[in-house]
Amino acid sequence: MSRTCQVTGATPGFGHHVSHSHRRTKRRFDVNVQSRTYWVPSLRRNVTLTVSARGIKTIDQRGIEAVVAGIRARGGKV
């Protein structure tokens, strides 16, 4: 599963582990992604979205209808 939010489009960031001796090795900062199921009245079905914590807050503020419309406008699959 790719660690990408369907609502905000957040993707993993990259950086370094820095040891005590200051050696640097690559690391990855993953997005806090959750799988959530929402009822969408206009589609008359449940929709499972992969959303970040910020994406969940966005759905709470704007509503699932507006968020799903935005995903579909971008050409995303719902």
C-alpha positions in Angstrom: 0.0 0.0 0.0 1.5 3.4 -1.0 1.6 5.8 1.9 -0.3 8.6 0.1 -3.4 10.4 1.3 -6.3 10.5 -1.2 -7.7 13.8 0.2 -4.6 16.0 0.8 -2.1 14.2 -1.6 0.5 14.0 1.2 3.4 11.7 0.3 6.4 10.5 2.3 9.2 12.8 3.0 12.9 11.8 2.9 15.8 12.7 5.1 18.7 11.2 7.1 19.2 9.3 10.3 22.0 11.1 12.1 24.0 9.0 14.5 26.0 10.1 17.5 29.2 10.2 15.3 27.2 12.2 12.8 27.1 9.6 10.1 24.1 10.0 7.9 22.0 7.2 6.4 18.8 7.6 4.4 15.4 7.3 6.1 11.8 7.9 5.1 9.2 10.0 7.0 5.9 8.1 6.3 2.5 9.8 6.4 0.1 8.9 9.1 -2.3 7.1 6.8 -5.5 5.3 7.9 -8.1 3.4 6.0 -11.5 4.8 6.6 -15.0 3.9 5.4 -17.5 6.7 4.8 -21.2 6.6 3.7 -21.7 8.8 0.7 -25.4 9.6 0.2 -25.1 10.9 -3.4 -23.5 7.6 -4.5 -25.7 5.6 -2.1 -22.8 3.4 -1.1 -19.8 3.1 1.3 -16.5 4.5 0.1 -13.2 3.4 1.6 -10.5 6.1 1.5 -6.9 6.0 2.5 -6.6 9.3 4.4 -4.1 11.0 6.6 -5.0 12.5 10.0 -5.2 15.9 8.4 -7.4 14.4 5.6 -9.8 13.1 8.3 -10.0 16.6 9.7 -10.6 18.0 6.3 -13.5 15.6 5.7 -15.0 16.6 9.1 -14.8 20.3 8.1 -15.9 20.2 4.4 -18.1 17.1 4.4 -17.6 13.8 2.6 -19.7 15.0 -0.4 -17.4 17.9 -1.2 -14.3 15.9 -0.6 -15.4 13.0 -2.9 -16.4 15.6 -5.6 -12.9 17.0 -5.3 -11.2 13.6 -5.6 -13.3 12.8 -8.7 -12.6 16.2 -10.3 -8.8 15.5 -10.0 -9.5 12.2 -11.8 -9.0 10.0 -8.7 -10.8 6.7 -8.2 -13.3 6.5 -5.4 
